[in-house]
């Protein structure tokens, strides 16, 4: 599925895999979802990502549970909240959902070296 791994084998994708997915035409990319808090997103974000804080997932369940035929990649600061988010989404029936390992911190280190880093 558009470069995403088999969800039976892993919960995570690397920042390099996400960067490759971001180079696909927009109509072919998985949904890139930032689950950090508003102040974190205001500091830095990955272009083209959408934002729903992890704490709002329950109230946004209908939106999150809709069919995402191209898959979903969730990211946070270091990859722990996004892993919880991926688990929650899989419990809600979205099979092709993954956490970006290392989060936006790893993205800033390996992909976008001019991106501001925080705490």
C-alpha positions in Angstrom: 0.0 0.0 0.0 1.8 3.1 -1.3 5.1 2.1 0.2 3.7 1.4 3.7 4.9 -1.8 5.4 2.7 -4.8 6.3 0.9 -3.7 9.5 1.1 -7.3 10.8 4.9 -6.9 11.0 5.4 -3.4 12.5 3.8 -0.4 14.2 6.4 2.1 13.0 7.9 3.6 9.9 11.2 5.5 9.7 11.6 9.2 9.0 13.2 8.1 5.7 10.2 6.1 4.7 7.9 9.1 5.5 10.2 11.4 3.5 9.9 9.0 0.5 6.1 8.9 0.9 6.0 12.7 1.0 7.6 12.8 -2.4 4.7 10.9 -3.9 1.9 12.9 -5.6 -0.4 14.3 -3.0 -3.2 12.0 -4.2 -1.1 8.9 -3.5 0.3 9.9 -0.1 -0.9 8.4 3.2 -2.5 10.8 5.6 0.2 12.4 7.7 -1.2 13.3 11.1 0.5 15.3 13.9 -0.8 14.3 17.3 1.2 16.9 19.4 -0.2 19.8 21.4 -0.9 23.1 19.8 2.2 24.9 21.2 4.4 22.1 19.8 2.9 22.4 16.4 3.2 26.2 16.4 7.0 25.7 17.0 7.5 23.3 14.0 5.6 20.9 11.8 6.0 18.8 8.8 4.6 20.5 5.7 1.4 18.9 4.5 0.5 17.3 7.8 -2.9 17.6 9.5 -3.3 18.1 13.2 -5.4 16.5 15.9 -3.9 16.4 19.4 -3.9 12.9 21.0 -6.1 14.2 23.8 -8.8 15.1 21.2 -8.8 11.6 19.6 -11.9 10.4 21.4 -14.0 13.4 20.5 -12.7 13.2 16.9 -13.2 9.5 16.6 -15.7 9.8 13.7 -13.2 11.8 11.6 -10.3 9.6 12.6 -12.3 6.4 11.9 -13.2 7.3 8.4 -11.7 5.2 5.6 -8.1 6.2 4.9 -7.5 4.1 1.9 -3.9 5.4 1.4 -3.0 4.6 5.1 -2.1 6.9 8.0 1.2 7.9 9.5 1.0 9.6 12.9 3.9 11.7 14.4 4.6 13.4 17.7 7.8 14.8 19.3 9.7 11.5 20.0 7.4 8.8 18.8 5.7 7.6 22.0 2.4 9.5 21.7 2.1 8.6 18.1 2.6 5.0 18.9 -0.3 5.2 21.3 -2.3 7.0 18.7 -1.5 4.3 16.1 -2.7 1.6 18.6 -5.9 3.5 19.2 -6.6 3.9 15.5 -6.0 0.3 14.8 -8.4 -0.6 17.7 -10.9 1.6 15.8 -10.5 -0.5 12.7 -7.9 1.5 10.7 -5.5 -1.2 9.7 -2.8 0.6 7.8 -1.7 3.1 10.5 1.8 3.6 11.7 3.8 5.8 14.1 6.8 7.7 12.7 9.7 6.3 14.7 11.7 9.0 16.6 9.0 11.7 15.9 9.6 15.1 14.6 12.9 15.2 16.6 14.3 12.5 14.4 12.8 14.2 11.3 14.7 17.4 12.2 18.0 15.4 12.8 17.9 13.3 9.6 15.6 14.9 7.1 15.0 18.7 7.7 18.2 19.8 9.4 17.1 23.5 9.5 13.8 22.7 11.3 13.8 24.1 14.9 14.2 21.5 17.6 12.7 21.8 21.1 12.9 20.2 24.5 
